[in-house]
Amino acid sequence: MISVSLCMIVKNEEDVLERCLKSVAGLVDEIIIVDTGSTDRTREIATHFTNQIFDFPWQDDFSAARNEAFSHASMDYCMWLDADDIVSEPEQKKIQRLKEELDDDTA
């Protein structure tokens, strides 16, 4: 079965982050959080799901922050979500089936 890294960039997402991470915690094999300067409980919430939380000073460049998150990923595939995204139950099932059925040779 393939493995998936969830890579996220966050800043002050305490209102939505837990809901997002709960929706994918059973699907992904690792969670990478890159925090661009939170001053709320975002980091505390993230620690309930991962210890892979990295600081990255905001450079007014989403691609730089996203690439920083991807640089920490160690699984076969990377997936990203915004903190206010969720993966619905029907979509969770589809992703799980894809992980189980995708040929290891698929790039």
C-alpha positions in Angstrom: 0.0 0.0 0.0 1.2 3.5 -0.8 1.9 6.0 1.9 0.9 9.7 2.1 2.3 12.7 3.8 -0.2 15.5 4.6 1.7 18.8 4.3 0.1 22.0 5.5 1.0 25.6 6.0 -0.9 27.4 8.8 -1.1 30.7 10.7 -3.7 31.4 13.4 -6.0 28.5 12.5 -7.2 27.5 16.0 -10.8 27.7 14.9 -10.6 25.2 12.1 -7.4 23.1 12.3 -8.7 20.4 14.6 -11.7 19.7 12.4 -9.4 19.5 9.4 -6.9 17.1 11.0 -9.6 14.9 12.4 -11.0 14.4 8.9 -7.7 13.0 7.6 -5.8 11.6 10.6 -6.7 8.0 9.8 -5.9 8.4 6.1 -2.4 9.8 6.1 0.8 8.3 7.3 2.4 11.5 8.5 1.3 15.0 9.1 3.7 17.9 8.4 2.7 21.3 9.7 4.6 24.5 8.7 3.6 27.4 10.9 4.2 30.8 9.5 3.8 32.8 12.7 0.8 31.7 14.7 0.0 33.7 17.9 -3.1 31.6 18.9 -3.4 27.9 19.9 -2.7 26.6 16.4 0.6 24.9 17.4 -1.0 23.4 20.5 -3.8 21.9 18.5 -1.4 20.5 15.9 0.6 18.7 18.6 -2.4 16.4 19.2 -1.9 15.0 15.7 1.8 15.3 15.0 5.2 16.2 16.4 6.4 17.4 13.0 5.7 21.1 13.4 8.2 23.5 11.8 8.5 27.3 11.9 8.9 29.1 8.7 8.9 32.9 8.7 6.3 34.2 6.2 7.9 35.6 3.1 4.7 36.7 1.3 5.1 33.6 -0.9 2.7 30.7 -0.5 4.8 28.5 -2.8 7.9 29.0 -0.6 6.0 27.9 2.5 4.4 25.0 0.7 7.7 23.8 -0.6 9.1 24.0 2.9 6.4 21.7 4.1 7.0 19.3 1.2 10.7 19.2 2.0 9.9 17.5 5.3 7.7 14.8 3.8 9.0 11.2 3.8 6.1 9.2 2.3 5.5 8.0 -1.2 3.0 10.9 -2.0 2.3 14.4 -0.7 -1.1 15.8 -0.2 -1.9 19.3 1.0 -5.0 20.9 2.6 -5.8 24.3 3.9 -6.7 24.4 7.5 -10.3 25.1 6.7 -10.7 22.1 4.4 -12.2 18.8 5.5 -12.3 15.4 3.7 -15.9 14.1 3.9 -16.5 10.5 4.9 -17.3 9.4 1.3 -14.1 11.0 0.1 -12.2 9.4 2.9 -13.3 6.0 1.7 -12.2 6.8 -1.8 -8.8 7.9 -0.7 -8.4 4.8 1.4 -9.4 2.6 -1.5 -6.9 4.5 -3.7 -4.1 3.9 -1.2 -4.9 0.2 -1.2 -5.3 -0.3 -4.9 -2.7 2.1 -6.4 0.2 0.1 -7.9 3.5 0.8 -6.2 5.0 1.4 -9.6 2.7 4.4 -10.2 4.6 7.7 -10.2 
